[in-house]
Amino acid sequence: MNESKNIRAQTSIGAFTDASSVTGTQKSGNSKQLDRTDFLNILVQQLKNQDPLEPMKNEEFAVNLAQFSQLEQLISINNNLSGSVGGGGGDVSSLAGYLGQEVLLADDTLTFTGGGSDSIQLDLPQATSGLFLELTRAGQAGQVERIALPGLGAGSHKVSLSELGVADGDYTFAVKGVGLGGAEFSADALVVGTVSGFVPGPDAKLVIGDREVSPSLVKQVRLPSV
């Protein structure tokens, strides 16, 4: 990769709410979704009802404004993802919006380095007694490595693959769940990673770890997990 074209940045703004509220996922027990209007109303109410003897400091207000700006940016990116294929093109301004954000990729490839890899996001339709990560190394079709993972309840889960001890390399993957009744089923899985840079141009790429991926693979953008 041409390092001169690789534009990197880091974000210092912390997550001000959980990622599901930014990306539009409903919170458990509450169908109301937090959007830009809600956040701005909360900020205004905080200013109106603050203790006059201990008003909000300038630094706190600046952070709140920065967080609101970040929320606007994430909503704009996700609206682009919903309305068009490719996530808004390969221009610098579009790509820069991804920097420092966590993305969910519709990708069936994992790159293992040091025995570990990116996390995956699972969407389980039912509770499981166990899960299996099935890995096929590039160029070795038919040789499937099956790794047992702990069972999880129904719903969405982020699963770390950081310490599996898998040999370094690129693998295609699939996830199988085992229901409480013992029946096995295929589980929907997306690759999760944080964007650290991008390569602009006609064939634009996002830099995630040691990989360069197409913005067209991005299905969702959210604040980095704490």
Disulfide bonds with the S-S distance in Angstrom:
none
